[in-house]
């Protein structure tokens, strides 16, 4: 490493890293004031529960993200001469491309057909979590700039040591993507749909901001979702019991098996986060005829609600939208949160008040031929993503002017 005052260390599990030191890098601005509202540039600096030591540890301890499942923890750490942790990256040596939500299967197939070996690869991310956030976790202070430089250099060093074909930093902040681009990484963009709280006091205030037809559709969907005697519960903290996790896991397994063929997260994972992160969790559960039939888990950040997993054992019209989108908006507005991030993809969210945003990742491929081919592909893809977001932005369901009828 160029900076001889700093040391690169690789940790094969979160258990090897002090929780206090990790969290000081991962969430250094936990108590920072909320930034001004911005549609294009949501703040990623304040508390993000997925970057916490507790969340990442639960993935490993539960057997969800381990070498057995193709996620070998290879966390990259930068320390000073006193052994203090200055920067870190949640990193995994991967033998496949599942559970990432930024798809590189075509790159892998093309490289394998050309005689190359795409796996293993290095993945810097939060496993199974398509949530934007910091990935170069640098503690604030006078050494921050050189610590980040050393961290980026360290990623390349780890790639060389592990003989990985490539480095993928996914769902990073825009500024990190640009910093990595300056270091030779390829910038990739994607899109998601987020709800933004524009100062609404409650759900009716939000509805009043919608065009008349869209507003009527939302009301109709909410009525139909609960038409069969279904009730909704919001559970947080100590309200969530193991019985709730048992029911929710049944929903998750049923839906996950149909969508992916296998569930990414184990039952133990939910018990672990329920014990360590109860205050960061909102469990939205739907009940009918005395039993739970569907549910959605959300994580509560400093200024955002993050929707993650959903499942159901009964099919009811619009119940998915009610639990995952509308109830999330209700909760966020009640708590004064700035936005709701409801997961990856989903153009159908647009009609329900969720607007388009750009997501970012950065990629470095060791073989210059593959690197060049991917660079050419990404130039076209970025243009397509930019154009798509512009089109989506023109079709948001909000009133065009205050003169439109209620």
RAMORA-V133679 format. One record per backbone hydrogen bond with DSSP energy under -0.5 kcal/mol. NH is the residue of the N-H (numbers start at 1). CO is the residue of the C=O. Records with the same first field share a line. If there is no record, write none. Layout:
NH: CO, CO
This chain:
4: 2
6: 3
7: 79
9: 77
11: 75
16: 13
17: 14
22: 18
23: 19
24: 20
25: 21, 22
26: 22
27: 23
28: 25
29: 45
30: 27
32: 29
49: 47
51: 48
52: 49
56: 52
57: 53
58: 54
59: 55
60: 56
61: 57
62: 58
63: 60
64: 59
65: 59
66: 64
69: 66
70: 67
71: 66
72: 93
73: 71
74: 91
75: 11
76: 89
77: 9, 75
78: 87
79: 7
80: 84
83: 80
86: 78, 84
87: 78
88: 137
89: 76
91: 89
92: 123
93: 72
94: 92, 121
95: 70
100: 97
108: 104
109: 105
110: 106
111: 107
112: 108
113: 109
114: 110
115: 112
116: 111
118: 116
120: 94
121: 94
122: 166
123: 92, 121
124: 122, 168
125: 90, 123
127: 125
128: 99
129: 126
131: 129
133: 171
134: 44
137: 88, 135
138: 136
139: 86, 137
144: 141
147: 143
148: 144
149: 145
150: 146
151: 147
152: 148
153: 149
154: 150
155: 151
156: 152
157: 153
158: 154
159: 155
160: 156
161: 157
162: 158
163: 159
164: 159
165: 118, 120
167: 364
168: 122
169: 362
170: 124, 168
171: 360
172: 360
177: 173
178: 174
179: 175
180: 176
181: 177
182: 178
183: 179, 180
184: 181
185: 180
186: 363
188: 361
190: 359
192: 357
193: 343
194: 355
195: 340
197: 338
198: 196
206: 202
207: 203
208: 204
209: 205, 206
210: 207
211: 397
215: 211
216: 212
217: 213
218: 214
219: 215
220: 216
221: 217
222: 218
223: 219
224: 220
225: 221
226: 222
227: 224
229: 226
231: 287
233: 285
235: 233, 283
237: 278, 281
239: 236
240: 237
241: 239
245: 241
246: 242
247: 243
248: 244
249: 245
250: 246
251: 247
252: 248
253: 249
254: 250
255: 251
256: 252
257: 253
258: 254
259: 255
260: 256
261: 256
270: 266, 267
271: 267
272: 268
273: 269
274: 270
275: 271
276: 272
277: 273
280: 277
281: 278
282: 298
283: 235
284: 282, 296
285: 233, 283
286: 294
287: 231
288: 291
291: 288
293: 286
294: 286
295: 311
296: 284
297: 309
298: 282
299: 306
300: 280
301: 299, 304
302: 47
305: 339
306: 299
307: 305, 341
308: 297
311: 295
312: 251
313: 293
314: 293
316: 314
319: 316
322: 318
323: 319
324: 320
325: 321
326: 321
327: 322
329: 325
330: 326
331: 327
332: 328
333: 329
334: 330
335: 331
336: 332, 333
337: 332
338: 303
339: 303
340: 195
341: 305
342: 193, 340
345: 191
349: 346
350: 347
352: 349
353: 350
354: 349
355: 194, 353
357: 192
359: 190
360: 172
361: 188
362: 169
363: 186
364: 167
366: 165
368: 366
371: 367
372: 368
373: 369
374: 370
375: 371
376: 372
377: 373
378: 374
379: 375
380: 376
381: 377
382: 378
383: 379
384: 380
385: 381
386: 382
387: 383
388: 384
389: 385
390: 386
391: 387
392: 388
393: 389
394: 390, 391
395: 391, 392
396: 393
397: 350
399: 209
404: 401
